[in-house]
């Protein structure tokens, strides 16, 4: 959220956002009880936060390991060129990769970071050969495998602290 988006958000809105981060399925009645606000006022504020694009949607968090995806790879990809047409072509192709759950254009020694979930190292070999190595304009692929998840947050707690005015 940029500074202009944060304008107009008060302490009650931040309390709503913190509660929704804990339980995105909470009803307006439940939310209102938790933050000491009527369900009507809570619903109105939630709708405003959604309309402004501060709340972008609601999802179910899945346990990928319980679904059989026990290996997580962080993949660094360097492209042969950083020309706009090359970046655009790569980005369009990577969105079509079914094993990719996250991809971002980054600064530094690599161009893109990607997260891939696979069932086994054999599965990763298949993904590497059929998806990653076929992406356009790739010069180098480096893979790092996560050994143990220590923490996972979709939003850093600091993002929901009220800014000092």
C-alpha positions as CSV (number, residue, x, y, z in Angstrom):
1,X,0.0,0.0,0.0
2,X,1.5,3.4,-0.9
3,X,1.2,6.4,1.3
4,X,-1.8,7.8,-0.6
5,X,-3.7,4.5,-0.1
6,X,-3.0,4.6,3.6
7,X,-4.6,8.0,4.0
8,X,-8.0,7.8,5.4
9,X,-7.3,4.5,7.2
10,X,-7.9,5.0,10.9
11,X,-7.3,2.8,13.9
12,X,-10.6,1.0,13.5
13,X,-9.7,0.1,10.0
14,X,-6.4,-1.3,11.1
15,X,-8.1,-3.3,13.8
16,X,-10.4,-4.8,11.1
17,X,-7.4,-5.6,8.9
18,X,-5.6,-7.3,11.8
19,X,-8.7,-9.4,12.6
20,X,-9.1,-10.4,9.0
21,X,-5.5,-11.4,8.8
22,X,-6.2,-13.8,11.7
23,X,-9.5,-15.0,10.3
24,X,-10.5,-14.0,6.8
25,X,-13.8,-15.9,7.1
26,X,-15.0,-13.9,10.1
27,X,-18.5,-12.5,9.6
28,X,-19.2,-8.8,10.0
29,X,-21.0,-9.7,13.3
30,X,-18.0,-11.6,14.6
31,X,-15.6,-8.8,13.4
32,X,-17.8,-6.2,15.1
33,X,-17.8,-8.1,18.4
34,X,-14.0,-8.4,18.3
35,X,-13.4,-4.7,17.6
36,X,-16.4,-3.3,19.5
37,X,-18.2,-2.0,16.5
38,X,-21.7,-2.7,15.1
39,X,-21.9,-5.3,12.3
40,X,-23.4,-2.6,10.0
41,X,-20.5,-0.2,10.6
42,X,-18.0,-3.1,10.2
43,X,-19.6,-4.2,6.9
44,X,-19.5,-0.6,5.6
45,X,-15.8,-0.2,6.5
46,X,-14.9,-3.7,5.1
47,X,-16.6,-2.7,1.8
48,X,-14.7,0.6,1.7
49,X,-11.4,-1.3,2.3
50,X,-12.3,-3.7,-0.5
51,X,-13.4,-0.9,-2.9
52,X,-10.2,0.9,-2.3
53,X,-8.2,-2.2,-3.2
54,X,-6.6,-2.5,0.3
55,X,-8.4,-5.8,0.8
56,X,-7.8,-7.6,-2.6
57,X,-9.5,-10.9,-1.9
58,X,-10.0,-13.8,0.4
59,X,-8.3,-17.2,0.0
60,X,-7.9,-20.5,1.7
61,X,-4.3,-21.2,2.9
62,X,-3.4,-24.7,1.8
63,X,-0.9,-27.0,3.5
64,X,1.2,-28.0,0.4
65,X,3.0,-30.8,2.3
66,X,-0.4,-32.5,3.2
67,X,-1.2,-32.3,-0.5
68,X,1.9,-34.2,-1.3
69,X,4.1,-31.3,-2.3
70,X,7.0,-31.9,0.1
71,X,9.7,-30.0,-1.7
72,X,9.9,-26.2,-2.2
73,X,12.5,-24.8,-4.6
74,X,13.4,-21.2,-4.8
75,X,14.5,-20.8,-8.4
76,X,16.7,-17.9,-9.6
77,X,16.5,-17.2,-13.3
78,X,18.9,-15.0,-15.3
79,X,17.8,-13.9,-18.7
80,X,20.1,-13.4,-21.7
81,X,18.8,-9.9,-22.1
82,X,16.8,-7.3,-20.1
83,X,15.2,-5.7,-23.2
84,X,11.6,-4.9,-22.6
85,X,10.4,-7.4,-25.3
86,X,12.5,-10.2,-23.7
87,X,11.1,-9.4,-20.2
88,X,7.5,-9.3,-21.5
89,X,7.9,-12.6,-23.4
90,X,9.4,-14.3,-20.4
91,X,6.7,-13.0,-18.0
92,X,3.9,-14.2,-20.3
93,X,5.5,-17.7,-20.5
94,X,6.2,-18.0,-16.8
95,X,2.6,-17.3,-15.9
96,X,1.6,-20.4,-17.8
97,X,4.0,-22.6,-15.7
98,X,1.7,-24.9,-13.7
99,X,4.3,-25.7,-11.0
100,X,5.1,-22.0,-10.3
101,X,3.3,-20.5,-7.3
102,X,5.3,-17.2,-7.1
103,X,7.5,-15.2,-9.5
104,X,8.9,-11.8,-9.1
105,X,11.3,-9.5,-11.2
106,X,14.1,-8.6,-8.8
107,X,17.2,-6.5,-8.6
108,X,20.7,-7.9,-8.1
109,X,22.6,-10.7,-9.7
110,X,19.5,-12.5,-10.9
111,X,16.5,-11.3,-12.9
112,X,13.6,-13.4,-11.5
113,X,12.9,-15.3,-8.3
114,X,10.4,-18.1,-8.5
115,X,8.9,-20.5,-6.0
116,X,8.1,-24.0,-7.2
117,X,6.3,-26.8,-5.2
118,X,7.0,-30.4,-6.2
119,X,6.3,-33.8,-4.8
120,X,9.9,-35.2,-5.1
121,X,13.3,-34.5,-6.6
122,X,12.3,-36.6,-9.6
123,X,9.3,-34.4,-9.9
124,X,11.5,-31.3,-9.8
125,X,13.7,-32.8,-12.5
126,X,10.6,-33.1,-14.7
127,X,9.5,-29.5,-13.9
128,X,13.0,-28.3,-14.6
129,X,13.2,-30.1,-18.0
130,X,9.6,-29.5,-19.2
131,X,8.8,-26.0,-17.7
132,X,11.8,-24.1,-16.5
133,X,14.4,-24.9,-19.2
134,X,11.8,-24.2,-21.9
135,X,11.1,-20.6,-20.8
136,X,12.2,-18.1,-23.4
137,X,15.5,-16.2,-23.1
138,X,16.8,-18.0,-20.1
139,X,20.6,-17.8,-19.7
140,X,21.0,-19.5,-16.2
141,X,18.8,-21.3,-13.7
142,X,19.9,-21.8,-10.1
143,X,17.8,-23.8,-7.6
144,X,17.8,-23.7,-3.9
145,X,15.7,-26.2,-1.9
146,X,14.1,-25.2,1.4
147,X,15.1,-27.5,4.2
148,X,12.6,-26.4,6.9
149,X,10.0,-23.6,7.1
150,X,10.7,-21.4,10.1
151,X,7.9,-18.9,9.6
152,X,5.4,-18.0,6.9
153,X,3.5,-14.7,6.8
154,X,1.4,-13.3,4.0
155,X,1.7,-9.8,5.5
156,X,4.4,-8.6,7.9
157,X,2.9,-7.6,11.2
158,X,4.6,-4.2,10.9
159,X,2.4,-3.5,7.8
160,X,-0.7,-3.4,10.1
161,X,0.8,-1.0,12.7
162,X,-0.8,2.4,12.5
163,X,1.6,4.9,11.0
164,X,2.7,7.6,13.5
165,X,1.3,10.9,12.4
